[in-house]
């Protein structure tokens, strides 16, 4: 999958799965506010995990392995002072969505 397709799928996931699952308007606002930054952040994460080839293709399985290793070490990831929290199962669901054919 190329980096642009990955960014598109992460954005689709945020809009179709993540936003509907949130319970407060503040959390919805925070997620909505970050939507325009998803492409840049996805590329940063993909490059940080050494998952991008020179031609821009992303090894999503490698990226998943690195991210899940981080979750195994930390247990969870809190953002914005805990307003957004992610558990390992959340990351698994995201990667399942990304790897769907």
Number of C-alpha atoms within 10 A of each C-alpha: 14 14 23 15 14 21 20 15 17 20 20 15 17 19 16 11 14 15 18 10 11 13 9 10 10 12 15 17 11 14 17 14 11 12 14 11 12 17 18 12 13 18 19 13 14 24 16 12 16 14 21 22 13 7 8 15 16 22 17 19 13 15 20 20 12 17 18 18 13 14 17 12 9 11 12 15 14 11 9 9 7 9 11 15 12 14 14 18 12 13 17 14 13 18 19 12 15 21 13 6 5
